[in-house]
């Protein structure tokens, strides 16, 4: 989860200067995908479904040059943050019970 936080933070910084950071953004999204796939294997339920949807969005982004827009990167960034929140909530629930 810490690596995903790091990737999400870096995406946020790169988005501030999107046009000059496209290559770095592509690399960061590729690294993010590896970590999300790892997370997906380790969880079930809603978190797993969120990870699947995010993987689908990243695969779409990577497969189609026309999908590589600032808006699509922002969407991936937002979904990464949502996934992190779901993981934190799941962790809190597990620790609480």
N, CA, C and O atoms as CSV, one atom per row, in Angstrom:
chain,resi,resn,atom,element,x,y,z
A,1,UNK,N,N,0.819,-1.190,0.000
A,1,UNK,CA,C,0.000,0.000,0.000
A,1,UNK,C,C,0.868,1.262,0.000
A,1,UNK,O,O,0.510,2.265,-0.617
A,2,UNK,N,N,1.997,1.209,0.685
A,2,UNK,CA,C,2.875,2.381,0.714
A,2,UNK,C,C,3.414,2.719,-0.667
A,2,UNK,O,O,3.579,3.890,-1.008
A,3,UNK,N,N,3.690,1.683,-1.463
A,3,UNK,CA,C,4.177,1.956,-2.823
A,3,UNK,C,C,3.092,2.611,-3.651
A,3,UNK,O,O,3.368,3.531,-4.422
A,4,UNK,N,N,1.850,2.144,-3.501
A,4,UNK,CA,C,0.744,2.758,-4.237
A,4,UNK,C,C,0.566,4.215,-3.818
A,4,UNK,O,O,0.283,5.072,-4.656
A,5,UNK,N,N,0.729,4.500,-2.529
A,5,UNK,CA,C,0.677,5.894,-2.065
A,5,UNK,C,C,1.764,6.720,-2.741
A,5,UNK,O,O,1.525,7.855,-3.151
A,6,UNK,N,N,2.954,6.147,-2.854
A,6,UNK,CA,C,4.063,6.842,-3.496
A,6,UNK,C,C,3.789,7.128,-4.960
A,6,UNK,O,O,4.053,8.225,-5.451
A,7,UNK,N,N,3.252,6.121,-5.660
A,7,UNK,CA,C,2.926,6.322,-7.079
A,7,UNK,C,C,1.845,7.385,-7.250
A,7,UNK,O,O,1.919,8.221,-8.151
A,8,UNK,N,N,0.848,7.343,-6.382
A,8,UNK,CA,C,-0.243,8.306,-6.458
A,8,UNK,C,C,0.261,9.725,-6.197
A,8,UNK,O,O,-0.133,10.673,-6.878
A,9,UNK,N,N,1.125,9.853,-5.215
A,9,UNK,CA,C,1.713,11.155,-4.908
A,9,UNK,C,C,2.533,11.675,-6.087
A,9,UNK,O,O,2.460,12.854,-6.431
A,10,UNK,N,N,3.311,10.789,-6.698
A,10,UNK,CA,C,4.129,11.207,-7.835
A,10,UNK,C,C,3.253,11.598,-9.018
A,10,UNK,O,O,3.547,12.571,-9.711
A,11,UNK,N,N,2.175,10.846,-9.255
A,11,UNK,CA,C,1.253,11.220,-10.332
A,11,UNK,C,C,0.682,12.611,-10.098
A,11,UNK,O,O,0.539,13.398,-11.034
A,12,UNK,N,N,0.357,12.906,-8.854
A,12,UNK,CA,C,-0.170,14.221,-8.521
A,12,UNK,C,C,0.822,15.311,-8.904
A,12,UNK,O,O,0.447,16.319,-9.502
A,13,UNK,N,N,2.077,15.107,-8.560
A,13,UNK,CA,C,3.111,16.100,-8.886
A,13,UNK,C,C,3.316,16.211,-10.390
A,13,UNK,O,O,3.472,17.312,-10.917
A,14,UNK,N,N,3.315,15.078,-11.082
A,14,UNK,CA,C,3.525,15.093,-12.527
A,14,UNK,C,C,2.355,15.751,-13.257
A,14,UNK,O,O,2.546,16.398,-14.287
A,15,UNK,N,N,1.167,15.588,-12.731
A,15,UNK,CA,C,-0.005,16.207,-13.355
A,15,UNK,C,C,0.047,17.728,-13.310
A,15,UNK,O,O,-0.582,18.392,-14.134
A,16,UNK,N,N,0.781,18.280,-12.369
A,16,UNK,CA,C,0.899,19.732,-12.270
A,16,UNK,C,C,1.602,20.323,-13.490
A,16,UNK,O,O,1.414,21.494,-13.820
A,17,UNK,N,N,2.407,19.505,-14.150
A,17,UNK,CA,C,3.118,19.935,-15.356
A,17,UNK,C,C,2.945,18.850,-16.416
A,17,UNK,O,O,3.920,18.298,-16.926
A,18,UNK,N,N,1.688,18.558,-16.735
A,18,UNK,CA,C,1.332,17.408,-17.569
A,18,UNK,C,C,2.107,17.356,-18.887
A,18,UNK,O,O,2.710,16.331,-19.205
A,19,UNK,N,N,2.099,18.422,-19.638
A,19,UNK,CA,C,2.698,18.396,-20.983
A,19,UNK,C,C,4.184,18.064,-20.980
A,19,UNK,O,O,4.680,17.441,-21.919
A,20,UNK,N,N,4.889,18.466,-19.952
A,20,UNK,CA,C,6.321,18.191,-19.888
A,20,UNK,C,C,6.625,16.857,-19.199
A,20,UNK,O,O,7.785,16.453,-19.120
A,21,UNK,N,N,5.598,16.178,-18.706
A,21,UNK,CA,C,5.814,14.981,-17.886
A,21,UNK,C,C,5.207,13.717,-18.475
A,21,UNK,O,O,5.130,12.706,-17.778
A,22,UNK,N,N,4.777,13.734,-19.716
A,22,UNK,CA,C,4.044,12.609,-20.287
A,22,UNK,C,C,4.847,11.309,-20.207
A,22,UNK,O,O,4.294,10.273,-19.840
A,23,UNK,N,N,6.115,11.342,-20.535
A,23,UNK,CA,C,6.941,10.133,-20.465
A,23,UNK,C,C,7.039,9.589,-19.054
A,23,UNK,O,O,6.916,8.385,-18.831
A,24,UNK,N,N,7.261,10.482,-18.106
A,24,UNK,CA,C,7.333,10.070,-16.701
A,24,UNK,C,C,5.989,9.547,-16.206
A,24,UNK,O,O,5.933,8.604,-15.416
A,25,UNK,N,N,4.922,10.156,-16.670
A,25,UNK,CA,C,3.581,9.716,-16.283
A,25,UNK,C,C,3.349,8.287,-16.770
A,25,UNK,O,O,2.845,7.448,-16.023
A,26,UNK,N,N,3.716,8.010,-18.024
A,26,UNK,CA,C,3.563,6.659,-18.562
A,26,UNK,C,C,4.325,5.642,-17.717
A,26,UNK,O,O,3.807,4.566,-17.418
A,27,UNK,N,N,5.546,5.982,-17.337
A,27,UNK,CA,C,6.349,5.079,-16.499
A,27,UNK,C,C,5.708,4.881,-15.132
A,27,UNK,O,O,5.653,3.760,-14.627
A,28,UNK,N,N,5.232,5.948,-14.543
A,28,UNK,CA,C,4.635,5.867,-13.206
A,28,UNK,C,C,3.340,5.054,-13.239
A,28,UNK,O,O,3.053,4.300,-12.309
A,29,UNK,N,N,2.577,5.205,-14.291
A,29,UNK,CA,C,1.347,4.419,-14.419
A,29,UNK,C,C,1.675,2.940,-14.595
A,29,UNK,O,O,0.973,2.084,-14.056
A,30,UNK,N,N,2.724,2.635,-15.336
A,30,UNK,CA,C,3.141,1.235,-15.495
A,30,UNK,C,C,3.544,0.636,-14.149
A,30,UNK,O,O,3.182,-0.501,-13.846
A,31,UNK,N,N,4.280,1.381,-13.349
A,31,UNK,CA,C,4.672,0.899,-12.017
A,31,UNK,C,C,3.459,0.754,-11.111
A,31,UNK,O,O,3.373,-0.180,-10.314
A,32,UNK,N,N,2.530,1.681,-11.241
A,32,UNK,CA,C,1.297,1.626,-10.456
A,32,UNK,C,C,0.519,0.361,-10.784
A,32,UNK,O,O,-0.019,-0.290,-9.889
A,33,UNK,N,N,0.457,0.015,-12.052
A,33,UNK,CA,C,-0.270,-1.172,-12.488
A,33,UNK,C,C,0.275,-2.433,-11.835
A,33,UNK,O,O,-0.494,-3.299,-11.419
A,34,UNK,N,N,1.580,-2.540,-11.744
A,34,UNK,CA,C,2.197,-3.713,-11.106
A,34,UNK,C,C,1.735,-3.831,-9.663
A,34,UNK,O,O,1.377,-4.920,-9.214
A,35,UNK,N,N,1.740,-2.735,-8.940
A,35,UNK,CA,C,1.339,-2.764,-7.530
A,35,UNK,C,C,-0.156,-3.044,-7.371
A,35,UNK,O,O,-0.561,-3.748,-6.445
A,36,UNK,N,N,-0.965,-2.502,-8.259
A,36,UNK,CA,C,-2.408,-2.751,-8.162
A,36,UNK,C,C,-2.717,-4.217,-8.444
A,36,UNK,O,O,-3.585,-4.802,-7.795
A,37,UNK,N,N,-2.027,-4.808,-9.393
A,37,UNK,CA,C,-2.221,-6.238,-9.658
A,37,UNK,C,C,-1.858,-7.065,-8.432
A,37,UNK,O,O,-2.533,-8.045,-8.117
A,38,UNK,N,N,-0.812,-6.677,-7.756
A,38,UNK,CA,C,-0.403,-7.366,-6.532
A,38,UNK,C,C,-1.463,-7.214,-5.439
A,38,UNK,O,O,-1.787,-8.176,-4.743
A,39,UNK,N,N,-1.988,-6.027,-5.299
A,39,UNK,CA,C,-3.041,-5.768,-4.303
A,39,UNK,C,C,-4.279,-6.599,-4.629
A,39,UNK,O,O,-4.890,-7.187,-3.736
A,40,UNK,N,N,-4.646,-6.647,-5.905
A,40,UNK,CA,C,-5.850,-7.365,-6.327
A,40,UNK,C,C,-5.787,-8.832,-5.915
A,40,UNK,O,O,-6.802,-9.414,-5.531
A,41,UNK,N,N,-4.615,-9.424,-5.992
A,41,UNK,CA,C,-4.437,-10.832,-5.625
A,41,UNK,C,C,-4.661,-11.040,-4.129
A,41,UNK,O,O,-5.103,-12.107,-3.704
A,42,UNK,N,N,-4.359,-10.033,-3.347
A,42,UNK,CA,C,-4.365,-10.169,-1.885
A,42,UNK,C,C,-5.704,-9.821,-1.230
A,42,UNK,O,O,-5.888,-10.081,-0.041
A,43,UNK,N,N,-6.634,-9.243,-1.978
A,43,UNK,CA,C,-7.891,-8.789,-1.376
A,43,UNK,C,C,-9.084,-9.413,-2.098
A,43,UNK,O,O,-8.953,-10.009,-3.167
A,44,UNK,N,N,-10.238,-9.255,-1.482
A,44,UNK,CA,C,-11.463,-9.747,-2.112
A,44,UNK,C,C,-12.544,-8.684,-1.964
A,44,UNK,O,O,-12.298,-7.601,-1.434
A,45,UNK,N,N,-13.728,-9.005,-2.434
A,45,UNK,CA,C,-14.867,-8.115,-2.268
A,45,UNK,C,C,-14.746,-6.810,-3.030
A,45,UNK,O,O,-14.261,-6.768,-4.161
A,46,UNK,N,N,-15.198,-5.747,-2.384
A,46,UNK,CA,C,-15.238,-4.433,-3.021
A,46,UNK,C,C,-13.874,-3.900,-3.402
A,46,UNK,O,O,-13.725,-3.260,-4.442
A,47,UNK,N,N,-12.881,-4.154,-2.577
A,47,UNK,CA,C,-11.525,-3.671,-2.881
A,47,UNK,C,C,-11.004,-4.367,-4.142
A,47,UNK,O,O,-10.374,-3.742,-4.995
A,48,UNK,N,N,-11.279,-5.671,-4.243
A,48,UNK,CA,C,-10.855,-6.423,-5.422
A,48,UNK,C,C,-11.542,-5.872,-6.669
A,48,UNK,O,O,-10.906,-5.710,-7.711
A,49,UNK,N,N,-12.832,-5.586,-6.564
A,49,UNK,CA,C,-13.563,-5.034,-7.711
A,49,UNK,C,C,-13.033,-3.664,-8.113
A,49,UNK,O,O,-12.920,-3.367,-9.302
A,50,UNK,N,N,-12.710,-2.840,-7.142
A,50,UNK,CA,C,-12.140,-1.519,-7.443
A,50,UNK,C,C,-10.788,-1.661,-8.126
A,50,UNK,O,O,-10.481,-0.929,-9.067
A,51,UNK,N,N,-9.986,-2.602,-7.652
A,51,UNK,CA,C,-8.677,-2.843,-8.268
A,51,UNK,C,C,-8.854,-3.311,-9.712
A,51,UNK,O,O,-8.122,-2.873,-10.600
A,52,UNK,N,N,-9.822,-4.201,-9.949
A,52,UNK,CA,C,-10.083,-4.681,-11.317
A,52,UNK,C,C,-10.452,-3.532,-12.244
A,52,UNK,O,O,-9.956,-3.453,-13.367
A,53,UNK,N,N,-11.317,-2.647,-11.777
A,53,UNK,CA,C,-11.732,-1.508,-12.597
A,53,UNK,C,C,-10.564,-0.577,-12.893
A,53,UNK,O,O,-10.441,-0.054,-14.000
A,54,UNK,N,N,-9.718,-0.379,-11.909
A,54,UNK,CA,C,-8.550,0.478,-12.102
A,54,UNK,C,C,-7.571,-0.165,-13.080
A,54,UNK,O,O,-6.999,0.520,-13.928
A,55,UNK,N,N,-7.378,-1.467,-12.965
A,55,UNK,CA,C,-6.513,-2.191,-13.914
A,55,UNK,C,C,-7.067,-2.040,-15.328
A,55,UNK,O,O,-6.310,-1.822,-16.274
A,56,UNK,N,N,-8.376,-2.154,-15.471
A,56,UNK,CA,C,-9.012,-1.998,-16.781
A,56,UNK,C,C,-8.749,-0.603,-17.340
A,56,UNK,O,O,-8.416,-0.461,-18.517
A,57,UNK,N,N,-8.894,0.424,-16.509
A,57,UNK,CA,C,-8.646,1.802,-16.955
A,57,UNK,C,C,-7.191,2.007,-17.364
A,57,UNK,O,O,-6.903,2.668,-18.362
A,58,UNK,N,N,-6.286,1.440,-16.590
A,58,UNK,CA,C,-4.856,1.591,-16.913
A,58,UNK,C,C,-4.530,0.857,-18.206
A,58,UNK,O,O,-3.796,1.376,-19.047
A,59,UNK,N,N,-5.071,-0.351,-18.369
A,59,UNK,CA,C,-4.829,-1.099,-19.611
A,59,UNK,C,C,-5.360,-0.331,-20.821
A,59,UNK,O,O,-4.719,-0.303,-21.871
A,60,UNK,N,N,-6.530,0.291,-20.673
A,60,UNK,CA,C,-7.101,1.105,-21.750
A,60,UNK,C,C,-6.187,2.286,-22.049
A,60,UNK,O,O,-5.928,2.599,-23.212
A,61,UNK,N,N,-5.702,2.940,-21.002
A,61,UNK,CA,C,-4.789,4.072,-21.160
A,61,UNK,C,C,-3.526,3.648,-21.916
A,61,UNK,O,O,-3.067,4.350,-22.817
A,62,UNK,N,N,-2.975,2.498,-21.539
A,62,UNK,CA,C,-1.726,2.048,-22.146
A,62,UNK,C,C,-1.904,1.546,-23.580
A,62,UNK,O,O,-0.981,1.649,-24.388
A,63,UNK,N,N,-3.077,1.006,-23.901
A,63,UNK,CA,C,-3.293,0.367,-25.192
A,63,UNK,C,C,-3.607,1.347,-26.316
A,63,UNK,O,O,-3.342,1.052,-27.482
A,64,UNK,N,N,-4.153,2.477,-25.991
A,64,UNK,CA,C,-4.636,3.381,-27.016
A,64,UNK,C,C,-3.991,4.754,-26.856
A,64,UNK,O,O,-4.185,5.436,-25.849
A,65,UNK,N,N,-3.237,5.137,-27.847
A,65,UNK,CA,C,-2.553,6.439,-27.794
A,65,UNK,C,C,-3.536,7.589,-27.618
A,65,UNK,O,O,-3.209,8.590,-26.980
A,66,UNK,N,N,-4.738,7.459,-28.177
A,66,UNK,CA,C,-5.748,8.516,-28.052
A,66,UNK,C,C,-6.312,8.606,-26.641
A,66,UNK,O,O,-6.916,9.615,-26.274
A,67,UNK,N,N,-6.116,7.547,-25.843
A,67,UNK,CA,C,-6.602,7.546,-24.457
A,67,UNK,C,C,-5.641,8.258,-23.518
A,67,UNK,O,O,-5.971,8.495,-22.356
A,68,UNK,N,N,-4.475,8.594,-24.003
A,68,UNK,CA,C,-3.456,9.211,-23.151
A,68,UNK,C,C,-3.682,10.714,-23.086
A,68,UNK,O,O,-2.994,11.508,-23.728
A,69,UNK,N,N,-4.679,11.067,-22.278
A,69,UNK,CA,C,-5.019,12.474,-22.099
A,69,UNK,C,C,-4.829,12.838,-20.631
A,69,UNK,O,O,-4.761,11.972,-19.759
A,70,UNK,N,N,-4.748,14.117,-20.390
A,70,UNK,CA,C,-4.640,14.585,-19.004
A,70,UNK,C,C,-5.857,14.141,-18.196
A,70,UNK,O,O,-5.741,13.773,-17.027
A,71,UNK,N,N,-7.003,14.181,-18.824
A,71,UNK,CA,C,-8.237,13.769,-18.144
A,71,UNK,C,C,-8.179,12.289,-17.743
A,71,UNK,O,O,-8.600,11.931,-16.642
A,72,UNK,N,N,-7.665,11.438,-18.620
A,72,UNK,CA,C,-7.599,10.013,-18.284
A,72,UNK,C,C,-6.586,9.759,-17.162
A,72,UNK,O,O,-6.802,8.894,-16.313
A,73,UNK,N,N,-5.494,10.505,-17.162
A,73,UNK,CA,C,-4.508,10.364,-16.081
A,73,UNK,C,C,-5.117,10.836,-14.764
A,73,UNK,O,O,-4.915,10.207,-13.725
A,74,UNK,N,N,-5.854,11.927,-14.802
A,74,UNK,CA,C,-6.530,12.405,-13.587
A,74,UNK,C,C,-7.542,11.375,-13.085
A,74,UNK,O,O,-7.693,11.187,-11.878
A,75,UNK,N,N,-8.227,10.717,-14.002
A,75,UNK,CA,C,-9.159,9.660,-13.615
A,75,UNK,C,C,-8.447,8.500,-12.932
A,75,UNK,O,O,-8.935,7.971,-11.934
A,76,UNK,N,N,-7.307,8.109,-13.461
A,76,UNK,CA,C,-6.510,7.043,-12.845
A,76,UNK,C,C,-6.033,7.493,-11.468
A,76,UNK,O,O,-6.076,6.723,-10.508
A,77,UNK,N,N,-5.584,8.727,-11.378
A,77,UNK,CA,C,-5.129,9.278,-10.094
A,77,UNK,C,C,-6.249,9.242,-9.048
A,77,UNK,O,O,-6.030,8.821,-7.912
A,78,UNK,N,N,-7.432,9.680,-9.434
A,78,UNK,CA,C,-8.572,9.702,-8.512
A,78,UNK,C,C,-8.914,8.279,-8.082
A,78,UNK,O,O,-9.148,8.032,-6.899
A,79,UNK,N,N,-8.948,7.350,-9.017
A,79,UNK,CA,C,-9.285,5.965,-8.674
A,79,UNK,C,C,-8.213,5.327,-7.793
A,79,UNK,O,O,-8.528,4.487,-6.950
A,80,UNK,N,N,-6.959,5.714,-7.977
A,80,UNK,CA,C,-5.898,5.228,-7.081
A,80,UNK,C,C,-6.165,5.705,-5.657
A,80,UNK,O,O,-6.035,4.937,-4.703
A,81,UNK,N,N,-6.534,6.962,-5.520
A,81,UNK,CA,C,-6.853,7.495,-4.191
A,81,UNK,C,C,-8.066,6.800,-3.582
A,81,UNK,O,O,-8.093,6.524,-2.382
A,82,UNK,N,N,-9.054,6.523,-4.401
A,82,UNK,CA,C,-10.240,5.816,-3.914
A,82,UNK,C,C,-9.870,4.408,-3.450
A,82,UNK,O,O,-10.347,3.943,-2.415
A,83,UNK,N,N,-9.016,3.735,-4.223
A,83,UNK,CA,C,-8.574,2.388,-3.849
A,83,UNK,C,C,-7.791,2.433,-2.539
A,83,UNK,O,O,-7.973,1.570,-1.679
A,84,UNK,N,N,-6.939,3.412,-2.384
A,84,UNK,CA,C,-6.196,3.554,-1.132
A,84,UNK,C,C,-7.136,3.739,0.050
A,84,UNK,O,O,-6.930,3.148,1.109
A,85,UNK,N,N,-8.160,4.552,-0.129
A,85,UNK,CA,C,-9.131,4.780,0.942
A,85,UNK,C,C,-9.876,3.486,1.268
A,85,UNK,O,O,-10.091,3.176,2.440
A,86,UNK,N,N,-10.265,2.738,0.257
A,86,UNK,CA,C,-10.944,1.465,0.498
A,86,UNK,C,C,-10.047,0.492,1.259
A,86,UNK,O,O,-10.511,-0.213,2.155
A,87,UNK,N,N,-8.774,0.453,0.905
A,87,UNK,CA,C,-7.825,-0.429,1.596
A,87,UNK,C,C,-7.673,0.003,3.055
A,87,UNK,O,O,-7.661,-0.835,3.957
A,88,UNK,N,N,-7.557,1.308,3.281
A,88,UNK,CA,C,-7.443,1.816,4.652
A,88,UNK,C,C,-8.694,1.480,5.460
A,88,UNK,O,O,-8.594,1.078,6.619
A,89,UNK,N,N,-9.861,1.640,4.860
A,89,UNK,CA,C,-11.113,1.307,5.548
A,89,UNK,C,C,-11.186,-0.175,5.866
A,89,UNK,O,O,-11.610,-0.557,6.956
A,90,UNK,N,N,-10.774,-1.015,4.919
A,90,UNK,CA,C,-10.763,-2.457,5.145
A,90,UNK,C,C,-9.813,-2.812,6.281
A,90,UNK,O,O,-10.137,-3.629,7.143
A,91,UNK,N,N,-8.655,-2.199,6.273
A,91,UNK,CA,C,-7.676,-2.434,7.338
A,91,UNK,C,C,-8.229,-2.014,8.698
A,91,UNK,O,O,-8.064,-2.721,9.692
A,92,UNK,N,N,-8.884,-0.856,8.728
A,92,UNK,CA,C,-9.500,-0.386,9.981
A,92,UNK,C,C,-10.574,-1.364,10.447
A,92,UNK,O,O,-10.671,-1.662,11.638
A,93,UNK,N,N,-11.379,-1.862,9.510
A,93,UNK,CA,C,-12.431,-2.816,9.867
A,93,UNK,C,C,-11.846,-4.102,10.441
A,93,UNK,O,O,-12.362,-4.649,11.416
A,94,UNK,N,N,-10.778,-4.571,9.833
A,94,UNK,CA,C,-10.134,-5.801,10.312
A,94,UNK,C,C,-9.554,-5.597,11.705
A,94,UNK,O,O,-9.685,-6.458,12.574
A,95,UNK,N,N,-8.916,-4.459,11.907
A,95,UNK,CA,C,-8.317,-4.156,13.213
A,95,UNK,C,C,-9.378,-3.928,14.271
A,95,UNK,O,O,-9.141,-4.198,15.448
A,96,UNK,N,N,-10.538,-3.439,13.880
A,96,UNK,CA,C,-11.601,-3.128,14.817
A,96,UNK,C,C,-12.291,-4.389,15.318
A,96,UNK,O,O,-12.725,-4.454,16.469
A,97,UNK,N,N,-12.392,-5.405,14.437
A,97,UNK,CA,C,-13.127,-6.615,14.833
A,97,UNK,C,C,-12.294,-7.601,15.604
A,97,UNK,O,O,-12.792,-8.657,15.995
